[in-house]
Amino acid sequence: MFPKLEWYQAITKRVSRRRFRLEGLPQETLTKLELLCYQFRFPEARAVLVLDNSGAIYKGLVGSYGKIKGAGAYIAFVGDIGFPHYQEKVGYLGEGIILEATNLGLGTCWVGGFFRPEVVAKQIYLDPGEKVLAITPLGLTDEQYSLEEKLLMGFAKSRKRKELAELTAGIPSEQWPHWVRQALEAARLAPSAVNRQPWRFMVEQDSITVKLDSPKDSYNIAKRLDCGIAMLHLELGAMAAGVRGQWQYLAGEEVAVFMVEKQ
């Protein structure tokens, strides 16, 4: 059932939004997202939809112009730190839910370092060992960006992406199987903290390995969470090209390898 192929179409539509219209969210949309949070989860990662329009969970982002305003709800992305690979799983499932929200017409924004986890912890139940790693606001947005959003996008250079040649190693691009470029282009568009794009890809004939650019984290957000987001994008790109595969999680600077299912 997951991931959903229709999420692939949302990859190019999804943009970070921080200004929302002060109006209620459609109940049908909220019900669909709540069901998805229930269905799309792992033992070490889950998501919780919270109806809260107070704004109390948000800290200022890059000064006053970056603060999130007007969101009618948010989703908390929770990881169990007692499990290996919980960060990657949180990124993977969180991006799936964000892409679903995009297809449902809502604005979203990954927030990993500028929210108050202690406030979130009072609004949801956490098992021992669980931690809120990130959140996304949910809301209806105007077509045009606000001035504040434009300023923040310019600061973060959010639309700039590294070229595939800078991100890839392994077999030469002219020898890539038909599905690889579509998978990598989708992964290349994945969001990451301040657009740092910490992933690198080792391409082989029947697999792509996702690696860290360096072991050092930054901005108090794990690079492995970012890589989990890219992993989902990569898998969706492969699916759109007619290829399915499985992830095998790795250790060290290697995050995971996507291996094509044999026909």
N, C-alpha and C positions, 0 to 999 in steps of 0.2 A: 504493500500500500504506500509506503514511504521510501524514498522521496517521491513527490508528485511531479510528473513531467510538466504540468502547467506552470510550475514555479520557474521553469527556464525562461518563459516569456516575461516574467517579472524582473529578471536580472537587470535588463536595460531600463526598466521603468523606475526601479527603486532608487530614490535619492534621500539623503538625510534631511529631515524637516524639523524645525525647532519652534515654529510659530503655528498655532492651531486656532481654528475658529471656536469661539465660546458657544458651542451648542452640543447637545447630547449625541452620543453615538447610536446608530441604529441597533435595536435589540437583536435583530436577526444576525447582524454582523458579529456582535459580541458573543452570541450563542455559538456561532461557527468557530470562532477563535478559542472559546473555552473548551469546546469539544476537541479541537486539534491539540490543545495543550494536554488534555487528558490522554489522547491516543498516541501522540508522537513524543515519546520519552524513552529514557534509558535508565538502568539501575543507578547510574552515577550522574544523571543530568535530567532536569525537568524544567518546565515553565509554568508560571502561575499568573493568571489574569487578575488584575486588581482594579476595581472601579474607584478611582480617587482623582478628583480634579483640584485638589488643594495646592499642588505644587510643592508640598513640604519635603518631598524626597530629593528635589534637585538642588545642586549647588550651582553657583554662577559659572558659566563656561567662558573662558577667555574674556573676562570683564563682563559688564552688564549686557552687552549686545548679544552674547551667546546663550543667555539663559533660556531654558525651555519654558514656554508660556502657553496656557490654554488647553493643554492635553486633558481629555476627559477620562483617561484610564492609562494604565501601563501594564507591561508584562515583565515579570521578574524572571531572570534566568539563573537557576540554582544548580550548583554542583556539589557533589559529595567528595570532599577532599581525601577521604579514605581510599578511594579507588584510583588506579592509574588512568591516565588519559581523560580525566573528567573535564579538563579545560577544552580539549578538542571536541568532546561530545557536546558541551554547552554551546560552543560556537556553531557546530553543525546543526543542532536542532533549533537554536535560536534564529539562525538565518532562515531556516525553513519556515518558521512561524512568521518572521518579518516579510518574507516573500509572499506568503499567503495573505497577510494583512495588506500588502501592496495590491495584490489582485482584487481584494475586497474594497479598494478605494481609500484606504487609510494612509496617513502619513506616519512615518516611523523614524527612529534615529537610534543607532547603537550608542549606549552611554555606559562606559566602563569605569571611568575614574572620577566623575563629577556628580555622584549621587550619594545619598546618605543611607548606607546599608542598615544602620541601626533603626531608622524609621521604617524601612521595608520590613525588617524582621518583626516589627510590632504589628504589621498588617497581614502577614502570612505565617503559616506554620513551617518551622524548620526542624528537621530531625537532627540529632547529634551528629556532628561532622559535616552538615550541610552549610553552604555559604552562598550568598547572593553575589554572583560574579559580575553581572551586568543587568541592565534593564533597557527597555525601549518604551518611550511614550507612544500613545495611540491617539490619533485625532483626525478630524477633517481639516483639510488645508485649502488655501486659495491656490489658484493656478500659478499666480506670480509669486516669486520669492519676496519676502520682506527685505528692507535695506539691511537689517541686522543679519539675516541669513546670507545675503550676498557678501557682506563683509567677512563673515566667518568662513564661507566657502573659499574666499580669496586667501584668507590666512592659512587655511589647512591645505590649500591647493588640491581640493578634494576630487577634482575631475582629472587630475594628471595621473597617468598610469605608466609604469615602466614598460619598455618594449619587451616582447617575448624573448628576443635574443639575449637580453640582460638577465632574464629570469630562468633560462633553461640550460640544461647540459644533457649529455648522453648522445644518442644517435643523431646525425645531422637532420635538420628540418626537412630536407628534400626526401628523406627516407621515412618520415613519420607516417604511420598508418592513417587512414582517412579520418578517423575520429579524433585524433590527438589535438589538432589545431583548434577544433571547435571546443573541446574540453578545456584547453589551456586559455583560450580567449575568454571563456566564461569565468575561469578561476582568476584571471587577470583583473576582472572587474569587481572582485570581492571587496567589500569595505574592510578597513582596518583602522586601528587607533591612529589618529592624525595622518592617515593615509600612508603609513610607514611601509606597507607591503612587505612583510617580513618573510615571505615564502619564496622558495626556489624549487624547481621541478627537474627531476632526473627522468628523462624519457627513454624507455626501452621499447622493444617491439610490442609487447603485450602488457605493459605496465607503466605507470607514472608514480614516482616517489616524491612526496612532499617533504621538503627539508626547511629548516630554519636558516635565515641568512647569517645569523650569529646567535650564540646561546644567551646573550645578554638581553633581558627584558627592559622595557622602558615605559614611562608614563604610568607605572603601577598597574599595568595590564599585561597579562601573559601573552606572549607571541603565539603560543599554542592555541589560544582561543581564536585569534585571527586566522590561524592556519585551518582550524575547524570550519570556519566560514568558507574559506577557499576550497576546502575539500568538498563541501556540498555543491558549490558552483561547478567544480570540475566534474563531479558525478552527473550533474544535470546536463552539462554540455555533452558528455559522452552519451547519455540517454537520448538527447535530441539527435545525435548522429547515429542512433540505432545500436549502441553498444552498452551492455550492462556489465557491471563488475562488482567486486567485493573489496572492502578495506581491510588491510592488516596493519595493526598499530605497531610502531617501532619504538626504539629507545634512543637516547642521546639527541643529537641535532636532527636526526631523521624522525619525522613525525609519523608518517603512515604511507603505505603503498597501495595504490588502486590497481587491482589485478583483473584483467578482462576475463569474464566467464567464457569458458570454452563451449562452443556450440555442439 
